[in-house]
């Protein structure tokens, strides 16, 4: 086999080990002439989240993602076929998997709802009162 490409990732996100990823070469779809019929250049990547060495909190956040690439059994399935070369598609699939893990590596801060200020409440009520007066003046004149 050939050397694995190095995966770029954020400092806080763990790196995915190559032995945890199952990669198979399949024939690509779409245009490409006769090359498409002869060469298995597309890459089908499978990554079992539960069986991986990722920390449990990252595993849980990955499994909670509403992503169509993650099966009900917790397996990430990616297909890379944009390049004509198998090596380029392989590195793209691994990079997309790392980006998926990076997206859940940092926990989003908890949003604390804010209260409207007293002045903004007064302005709102005053605007409503003025609008009400304008509409009341549109009635029939006696």
Backbone bond lengths (Angstrom), bond angles and torsions (degrees), N, CA, C in turn:
res aa  C-N    CA-C-N  psi(-1)  N-CA   C-N-CA  omega(-1)  CA-C   N-CA-C  phi
1 X - - - 1.445 - - 1.524 108.68 -
2 X 1.325 118.17 179.54 1.449 122.11 -176.58 1.524 110.96 -111.24
3 X 1.317 115.35 168.87 1.465 120.06 -178.53 1.518 110.91 -67.39
4 X 1.301 115.55 142.13 1.464 120.92 -179.72 1.521 110.12 -79.62
5 X 1.338 117.21 141.83 1.455 118.94 177.41 1.516 110.81 -71.73
6 X 1.293 115.50 150.96 1.456 118.90 177.22 1.508 108.50 -78.71
7 X 1.330 115.59 137.89 1.451 120.24 -177.21 1.518 109.36 -99.48
8 X 1.330 116.54 129.53 1.458 119.90 176.13 1.517 108.71 -84.14
9 X 1.318 116.55 141.87 1.454 120.32 -178.51 1.520 110.24 -156.46
10 X 1.304 114.43 164.23 1.468 120.12 178.50 1.525 109.28 -70.81
11 X 1.309 115.90 158.86 1.459 120.61 -176.64 1.528 111.85 -64.32
12 X 1.334 118.15 -33.44 1.459 120.78 -175.99 1.529 112.71 -86.07
13 X 1.317 118.13 -18.13 1.459 121.17 -176.75 1.524 110.38 -85.13
14 X 1.325 117.17 137.54 1.457 119.17 177.64 1.526 111.00 -74.42
15 X 1.324 115.49 151.43 1.455 120.97 178.42 1.522 109.62 -84.05
16 X 1.312 115.61 141.67 1.461 120.89 179.54 1.523 108.36 -83.71
17 X 1.324 115.80 130.45 1.462 120.65 179.48 1.521 109.78 -78.21
18 X 1.328 115.79 139.24 1.463 121.55 -176.98 1.532 112.48 -64.10
19 X 1.357 117.45 -31.58 1.465 119.29 -177.87 1.531 112.32 -73.80
20 X 1.331 118.18 -9.55 1.463 121.65 177.82 1.527 112.03 -92.59
21 X 1.323 116.62 -5.58 1.458 121.60 -176.83 1.527 108.78 -107.15
22 X 1.330 115.63 131.29 1.473 120.74 177.18 1.523 107.75 -102.19
23 X 1.327 116.64 118.21 1.461 121.77 -176.67 1.519 109.08 -118.75
24 X 1.338 115.04 128.55 1.463 120.75 175.56 1.522 108.68 -128.27
25 X 1.320 116.05 144.85 1.460 121.57 178.16 1.526 108.41 -94.63
26 X 1.327 115.43 130.37 1.466 121.16 178.69 1.520 108.28 -129.94
27 X 1.318 115.68 167.63 1.458 119.30 178.48 1.511 109.92 -74.83
28 X 1.323 115.66 137.34 1.457 121.08 -179.25 1.520 110.44 -78.03
29 X 1.345 115.23 155.48 1.454 120.73 176.61 1.514 109.25 -95.46
30 X 1.301 116.33 169.91 1.453 121.39 170.64 1.509 114.01 84.43
31 X 1.326 114.81 -163.58 1.455 121.75 -174.07 1.513 111.72 -69.56
32 X 1.307 116.78 157.60 1.450 121.98 178.91 1.515 111.84 155.72
33 X 1.320 115.93 2.90 1.461 119.72 177.80 1.515 111.91 69.22
34 X 1.329 115.95 -151.29 1.463 120.60 -177.63 1.524 112.08 -68.26
35 X 1.324 116.68 -22.47 1.466 120.66 -179.81 1.521 110.94 -58.68
36 X 1.340 117.48 -36.20 1.462 122.41 -179.40 1.526 110.78 -63.09
37 X 1.337 116.87 -35.02 1.459 120.61 -177.80 1.524 113.16 -79.08
38 X 1.329 117.66 -18.98 1.465 120.71 -174.14 1.521 113.88 -102.50
39 X 1.340 117.38 -34.07 1.455 121.01 -167.87 1.524 110.82 -112.44
40 X 1.332 116.48 135.78 1.467 121.20 174.74 1.523 107.83 -90.35
41 X 1.327 115.60 84.42 1.461 119.37 -174.17 1.524 112.94 -98.46
42 X 1.318 118.23 -16.81 1.466 119.89 179.15 1.523 109.48 -78.71
43 X 1.324 115.90 152.43 1.462 121.46 -178.83 1.517 109.45 -117.58
44 X 1.322 115.32 131.11 1.468 122.98 175.99 1.531 106.22 -109.40
45 X 1.330 117.03 113.44 1.463 122.07 -175.93 1.517 109.25 -108.76
46 X 1.323 116.98 133.60 1.469 122.46 176.10 1.532 107.82 -125.99
47 X 1.343 115.55 133.85 1.465 121.36 -178.41 1.519 107.76 -137.69
48 X 1.343 115.89 114.95 1.466 121.32 -179.93 1.524 108.38 -83.74
49 X 1.332 115.91 113.89 1.466 120.83 -175.60 1.525 110.88 -66.42
50 X 1.329 116.77 -45.78 1.469 120.59 -175.53 1.530 112.58 -66.93
51 X 1.326 117.93 -31.30 1.465 121.26 -178.14 1.529 112.05 -90.03
52 X 1.313 117.64 2.09 1.464 120.36 -176.23 1.528 111.20 -84.10
53 X 1.330 114.41 171.11 1.462 120.54 179.07 1.526 111.62 -93.65
54 X 1.331 117.80 13.54 1.469 120.96 178.00 1.522 109.54 -66.53
55 X 1.333 117.95 150.94 1.468 120.46 176.23 1.534 110.35 -60.19
56 X 1.333 115.80 151.71 1.458 120.34 -174.24 1.521 113.19 -62.23
57 X 1.347 117.61 -34.79 1.462 118.59 -179.66 1.527 111.64 -66.96
58 X 1.329 116.93 -37.41 1.468 120.33 177.63 1.521 110.13 -70.72
59 X 1.338 116.95 -38.98 1.472 119.84 175.53 1.521 110.72 -58.40
60 X 1.333 116.50 -44.79 1.463 120.62 -178.32 1.533 110.85 -63.85
61 X 1.337 117.23 -42.28 1.464 119.49 179.72 1.524 111.50 -67.74
62 X 1.337 117.07 -35.84 1.469 119.84 176.34 1.529 110.71 -64.29
63 X 1.337 116.05 -43.56 1.461 119.71 -178.60 1.522 111.75 -68.06
64 X 1.332 117.75 -26.13 1.467 121.37 179.50 1.521 112.13 -81.54
65 X 1.331 117.52 -13.18 1.459 120.00 -179.47 1.523 110.23 -62.37
66 X 1.321 115.33 139.97 1.463 120.17 175.69 1.526 107.21 -93.80
67 X 1.327 115.75 74.71 1.456 121.93 -174.25 1.523 108.72 -123.67
68 X 1.315 116.72 129.89 1.472 119.68 -176.62 1.526 112.20 -69.42
69 X 1.324 117.55 -14.07 1.469 120.55 178.76 1.518 112.49 -79.51
70 X 1.338 117.89 -10.14 1.461 121.89 179.59 1.521 108.37 -105.05
71 X 1.341 116.22 121.61 1.461 120.58 -177.46 1.530 110.48 -77.08
72 X 1.328 115.45 171.41 1.465 121.01 179.38 1.527 111.24 -64.69
73 X 1.321 117.43 -25.50 1.472 121.46 179.35 1.526 112.24 -85.31
74 X 1.341 117.52 0.14 1.453 120.36 177.35 1.512 114.18 85.18
75 X 1.324 117.13 32.97 1.462 121.54 179.03 1.526 108.17 -113.22
76 X 1.324 116.20 127.28 1.464 120.78 176.00 1.524 107.59 -84.31
77 X 1.330 116.46 127.43 1.463 121.59 179.46 1.522 107.90 -119.89
78 X 1.329 116.71 119.39 1.461 122.29 179.49 1.521 109.31 -124.49
79 X 1.326 116.34 143.01 1.457 120.80 174.62 1.515 108.07 -125.84
80 X 1.313 116.40 122.58 1.459 122.20 179.10 1.517 108.39 -114.31
81 X 1.343 115.76 122.31 1.460 119.02 -177.76 1.527 112.13 -146.10
82 X 1.325 117.19 21.33 1.465 119.15 -176.31 1.522 112.76 -77.98
83 X 1.316 117.79 -25.34 1.464 121.05 -177.89 1.528 110.66 -101.10
84 X 1.320 115.59 158.93 1.472 120.04 177.66 1.523 111.29 -80.27
85 X 1.321 117.26 -20.64 1.455 120.94 -176.71 1.528 110.36 -95.70
86 X 1.325 115.64 139.30 1.463 121.16 178.80 1.531 111.23 -65.32
87 X 1.338 116.81 -38.98 1.468 120.84 179.65 1.522 111.58 -63.14
88 X 1.328 116.83 -41.84 1.477 120.35 179.78 1.530 110.09 -65.63
89 X 1.339 117.20 -41.34 1.465 120.86 178.63 1.523 110.52 -66.30
90 X 1.312 117.07 -36.60 1.464 121.27 179.02 1.525 110.55 -64.25
91 X 1.332 116.34 -46.89 1.469 119.15 -179.94 1.527 110.82 -67.27
92 X 1.333 118.00 -33.97 1.470 120.27 177.41 1.529 110.70 -66.35
93 X 1.334 117.74 -41.42 1.470 120.86 179.63 1.529 110.44 -63.95
94 X 1.330 117.06 -43.52 1.462 120.54 178.67 1.534 111.16 -64.89
95 X 1.321 116.56 -37.79 1.469 120.23 179.00 1.525 110.05 -67.08
96 X 1.334 118.40 -41.11 1.458 121.11 179.17 1.522 111.39 -65.56
97 X 1.340 116.87 -36.15 1.462 120.35 176.46 1.527 110.13 -65.70
98 X 1.336 116.80 -43.54 1.466 120.50 179.02 1.526 110.51 -63.36
99 X 1.339 117.80 -39.22 1.472 121.00 177.98 1.520 111.13 -63.39
100 X 1.336 116.72 -36.42 1.463 120.53 177.84 1.529 110.25 -64.29
101 X 1.335 116.80 -43.42 1.464 121.15 178.60 1.533 109.98 -67.47
102 X 1.341 117.04 -40.26 1.468 120.83 178.84 1.524 111.40 -61.49
103 X 1.337 116.78 -34.03 1.468 119.74 -176.48 1.523 112.37 -66.40
104 X 1.339 117.73 -25.30 1.466 120.21 179.15 1.523 112.43 -105.81
105 X 1.331 117.60 0.63 1.462 120.64 -176.37 1.524 112.20 -69.58
106 X 1.329 116.80 -36.57 1.454 119.53 179.19 1.519 109.22 -98.89
107 X 1.309 116.21 132.95 1.461 121.60 -178.79 1.526 108.55 -81.64
108 X 1.315 116.07 131.09 1.460 120.44 178.38 1.525 109.14 -69.76
109 X 1.327 118.00 139.89 1.463 119.39 179.24 1.526 110.55 -65.14
110 X 1.328 115.30 147.44 1.457 120.57 -179.37 1.524 108.81 -71.28
111 X 1.318 116.48 129.24 1.460 120.76 -179.34 1.520 109.57 -82.74
112 X 1.314 114.57 123.76 1.460 119.29 176.40 1.511 107.88 -101.51
113 X 1.322 118.76 120.23 1.460 119.94 -178.56 1.520 111.37 -65.75
114 X 1.320 116.33 142.95 1.460 121.13 -179.19 1.519 110.20 -101.11
115 X 1.311 115.59 158.04 1.463 122.14 178.35 1.529 108.39 -100.43
116 X 1.342 117.76 143.79 1.470 118.25 175.11 1.527 110.05 -67.97
117 X 1.320 116.79 145.78 1.467 120.17 -179.93 1.530 110.01 -70.56
118 X 1.316 115.44 159.82 1.462 120.06 -179.70 1.529 110.61 -63.27
119 X 1.335 116.38 -38.98 1.466 120.15 179.87 1.529 110.90 -64.05
120 X 1.352 117.63 -41.22 1.463 119.40 179.79 1.529 110.76 -67.76
121 X 1.327 117.19 -33.66 1.467 119.93 175.91 1.533 110.07 -64.75
122 X 1.333 116.80 -43.08 1.468 120.64 178.56 1.523 111.35 -62.05
123 X 1.348 116.03 -44.97 1.472 120.06 179.14 1.522 110.75 -60.36
124 X 1.307 117.20 -40.84 1.460 121.35 -179.55 1.527 110.42 -63.52
125 X 1.328 116.55 -47.87 1.465 120.46 -178.77 1.533 110.37 -64.90
126 X 1.342 117.75 -39.52 1.469 121.57 178.57 1.523 110.67 -62.96
127 X 1.325 116.88 -43.09 1.466 120.92 178.84 1.530 110.04 -62.87
128 X 1.325 116.79 -40.52 1.469 120.37 178.16 1.534 110.34 -64.36
129 X 1.333 116.93 -40.08 1.464 120.38 -179.04 1.530 110.63 -65.77
130 X 1.343 117.10 -43.01 1.459 120.78 178.93 1.526 110.76 -63.66
131 X 1.319 116.30 -42.34 1.468 120.30 179.60 1.529 109.93 -63.57
132 X 1.316 116.49 -38.28 1.459 121.48 178.39 1.530 110.57 -62.88
133 X 1.341 117.10 -41.99 1.465 120.83 178.41 1.514 111.42 -63.73
134 X 1.344 117.07 -42.81 1.467 120.93 178.93 1.525 110.01 -59.49
135 X 1.318 116.88 -44.02 1.464 120.18 -178.77 1.531 111.13 -69.44
136 X 1.341 117.02 -34.04 1.469 120.64 179.35 1.522 110.41 -66.92
137 X 1.322 117.61 -33.12 1.455 121.66 -179.99 1.536 112.64 -72.22
138 X 1.308 118.35 -11.87 1.464 121.27 -179.29 1.531 111.89 -81.05
139 X 1.321 116.78 -4.22 1.463 119.96 -177.45 1.523 111.73 -70.52
140 X 1.333 115.65 179.23 1.455 122.43 -179.14 1.522 110.00 -69.07
141 X 1.337 116.27 139.68 1.461 121.30 179.73 1.519 107.88 -91.91
142 X 1.357 118.52 132.27 1.477 122.01 -179.83 1.504 110.82 -94.51
